[in-house]
Amino acid sequence: MDDFRSPEDLFREETKKVREIGRTYGKYIPVVIGVVLVLWGLRTAVYSIGPDEVGVIQRFGKFVRTTEPGLHVKLPFGIERVTPIKVKKIFKEEFGFRTARPGVRSVYASRQYPEE
């Protein structure tokens, strides 16, 4: 029964351990936070636009400018947003019709065809 320690004693011991760790490594916490913020800022500030795209830059949702293909820098942390838009690609829609019999010159059918 000599090994029994009250919850208060256990709490005091653990608190003491945490304080010792804080004294030892506490001076590095601001440095680590600073490095994380700088890396995060760089990650959100640098962007790339593909060769067939143009980047549209918005600051707080309002159009600011466009950018050409390549590697660029913008304001970080969501202040400016980039939307890459493909401008060299031709978007085309074709609307056709069906004939009553395939392989025959187009003759309009009067009956309805089921949805595909």
N, C-alpha and C positions, 0 to 999 in steps of 0.2 A: 504494500500500500504506500510505500515511500515514493513510488513513481507517479502517483496521482497529483495532477496540478489542476488548479481551478481554472475556469475559463478566463478569469481576469488575469491570472499569471501568464497564460498562453497569449492573450491579447497584448500584454505588456512586452513579452519577448518578441513577438512578431513586429510590433510597432518599433521596437529598438532596432531590429534588423533592417527595416525599411528606412529608418532615419540614417543608419550607417551607409546604406547604399546611396541615399540621396546626397549625403555629404561627399561621398567618393566620386560619384558620377554626375552630380547636379550641375557642375560648371559646364558640362558638355551639352546639356539640354538646349540652351539657346542656339548653339552652333548647329546642332542637328535640325532644329526647327528652321533655321535660316537656310540651310542647304536644301531641305525638302521644299521650302517655298521657292527658292531660285530654280530648282529643277522643274517644279510644277509650272512656274511662270514660263520657262523656256519651252516646255512641252505644249503649252496652250498658245504660245506666241508664234511659233514657226509652223508654216504650212506649205504645201506643195500643190501646184496646179498642173494637171496633165497637159500634154502637147495638143490635144484636141479640145481643150476647155478654156473657159474664161472664168475667173473668180469674181463673184459679186460680194463686196465687203459692206456689211451693215454694222453701224454703231448704235447699240440699244434699239435695234429694229429699223433704223432709218438708213436708207441708201447713202453711202459715202463715196465709193469709187469702185472701179473694176481693175483687175490685175491680169496680166498676161501669163502665159505658161512659165513655170519655173518655181524656184524656192523663194519664199517671201516671209516677211515678218509683219505681225499685226499686234494690236494691243491685247494683252493676255487676260486671263481669268473671265472670259465671256463678255468683255466689254465690246469687242468687235467679233463678229461672226462671219465666216466665209461659206459661201454656197457655190460649189463648182458647177458650171453649166456647160454641157457639151454643145459647142457651136459649130463644129465641123461635120457633125453627123446630121444626115437628112432624115427627119422623121416624116414618114409617109403613110397615109392610110388609103387603102383602095376599097371602094365600095362596088360590088358586083351584083349579079343577079343569077338566077338558076333557070335552066331550060327544062322542058318537059322530058327530053331524051338526051343523054350525053352523046357527044360525037356528031351531032347533027347541027346544022346551021341554027343560030339562035332563034327560037320561036318562044314567045312569051306564053307562059302557062297561066291559066285562069284559076287553077286550084292552089290551095295553101300548102306549104311545106312545114313540117314540124321544126321546132327550134333545135339547133345543133347543140 
